[in-house]
Amino acid sequence: MGNLRSVQRALAHVADDATVEISSDPEQVRAADRVVFPGQGAMPDCMRYLRETGLEQAVREAAAAKPFFGICVGMQMLFESSEEGNTPGLGIFKGQVVRFRMSPENHALKVPHMGWNEVRQVLPHALWEGIADGTRFYFVHSYYARPGETGRTAATTVYPNPFTSAVMRDNIFATQFHPEKSQAAGLTLYKNFLQWNP
């Protein structure tokens, strides 16, 4: 679910001779060399779709064995649970997904967080190659991941407090922001993913 055509076009733009396909067929996902897992909208709907189509197990297998890139709700679904509809996630990463909250210090906070914002690289990673620390990427979200273990946060963004905007582990890299909407920097990130051999 989500901006599938935009993601496909961005990947195809940097994919050289690779074939980029959109699929809800579990066997096609299993056959792919690498998987991009986008999501947009409500996490309960996305998780329900995974289960109803039989994609859940194929996604779990891909996340365990091949280069895997989660985007927006596709990143959130990798965690154990979300406050959005009190939804269980895939549990691939420990931690929860929580909603931005207003407080006396940030009473004017606009939710969803929408627009361009700086991404601060916390840990080095092959996917950051050619992307300067502090580069701005495009966000649209009301919830964010709160990892439950150290060493998983690849980047943070401030809105108005720092939150995790990218996570990583072994063969998995995932972003809260949308590379397909982030112009040159987003295309560089996708190109790095296509060349990445974890």
N, C-alpha and C positions, 0 to 999 in steps of 0.2 A: 504494500500500500504506500502511496506517496507519489512523489515527482519522478515516476519511473522513466518517462521519455526524456526528461531533462538530464537525468543521471546517465541514461544510455547515450545520449548525444555527446555529453561531455567526455565520457569514457572513449567513445568511438573516435572523437577528435584527436585523442592522444594515443590511440591503441595500435597505430601502424597497421600491421596485417592481421591483428587479432579479431575474432568475431565476438561482438558484444550482443548478448541476447537477454530479453526479459522473459522470465518464465515462472510459472507457479507449479511446474511439474517437478515433483521430488526427484525423479530419475535424471532429469536434465541438470538439476542442481548438483546431484551426486557426480555427474559426468564432467562438470565444469572444472577448469584448471584453477580458477580463483573465483571468489564470490563477493559481490557487493550486496549488502543487506540494508536497503533504505527503508525508512518508515516515516509517515507523516500523519498527523491527526491524533486520535485518541489511542492510547496504549491498549485499553481493553478490546477495542475493535481489531487492532493489529494482532494481538495474541489469539483472539478468537479465529481470525482468518488463518493463522498458521496452523491451528489445530484442525479446523474444518477441512482444509485442503490437503492435510497430510504432510505439510512442509516442515513441521516442527522437528521431526527426527532428522530430516535431510539438512536442515540448518545447523542442528547440533553436531552432526557429523562433519559438516564443512568447517565449523568453528574449531573443531578438534584436529583437523588434518590438513587444511590448505590455506593459502593467503586469504584473509577474510577482513572485509572493511564494512563496519556498521556506520550508518548515518542517521542522525537525529533520533527519532523513536527507535530506529534500528540499533542505535547504541543503548538506549534505555532498556530495551527488551532483553539485553544481555545480563541485566542485573536480577537480583532475587525477587524484588517486588517493587511496586509503584504505588504511591498514594493516589494516583489517578484511578479511581474506581476500585481501590484496594486490590490491585491486580497482581497475581504472581507472574514473575518473568521467567526467563529460561535458566537463571541461576548459574550462568557461565562465569560471571564475576560476582564476588560477594559485595553486598551493599544494597542500598535502596535508592529509589527515584523519588524526589520530593518537589513540592511546589514552591516557587518564589513566594515569600511572605513579606507583607508590609510590616514595619515596626515604627516606633517613634522617630528613629533616625532616618528611615527611608519611606515616610508616609506618602510620598508622591510617586512611588515606584509604579511603572507601567508594566502590566502583565497582559499579554505575552511580551517577553523580551524579543524585540523585532528590530532588525537592522544590522549595520556593520559594527563590529567590536574587535578590539585587539585580542589576539591569542598569544599568551606567554608560554613558551616551550619550557616545561619543567624537566623533562628527561630527553636526552638525545635519542634520535630514531632515524632510520633510513628514510622514512617518509617526509621528514623535515628538510631533506637535502634541497638546497636552492631556495628555501623559504626563510626569510629573516625572522628572528624573534620579534614579536610584537606586530606581525602582519595582521591586517584586518580581514576577517571572514564574515560571512552573512549568517545571521541567526534568526530563527522563528521558533520560540518554544516558551512554555509556561512551567515546565518541570525540568529538573536537572539531576544528574546522577551524583550520589554521595558514596564513593567506593568504601568498602568495609575492610580493605587491606592496603598496606603501604606498597609503593612501587608500581602502582597501576595508573596513576595520573600522569599522562603525557603532556597535558597543557591545562592552563587555567585562564579564566576570563573574569573580569570584574563587572558585576551588575547587581547591586552596588558593592557587594562583597565578592571575594574570589569564589568561583565555583569551578568544578572539573568540566572542561570543555573538550577533552580528548583522553582516551584511555588506551592502554596497550598491554599485551601479554603474548609472548611467543609469536604465533602466527596471526594474531588479531590486532587490528588497529581500528578505533572507532571515534567518531567526532560528533559532538552535539550540533555543530554548525554544518552548513550545507556547502560542500565544495563546488557542486554544480551551479551554485548561484554566486560563487565567489571569484569570478573572473580568472585572471592569470594565475593567482595563487592556488585557487582550487584546481585548475587544470594541472599545475605542477604536482600537487598532492596526488591526483589520480595517476599521473604518469609515473611518479615514484612507486605507487602501489603496483602498477602493472609490471614494473621492473624488479620489484622486491622479491627476494628469495630467502624467507626466514628459515 
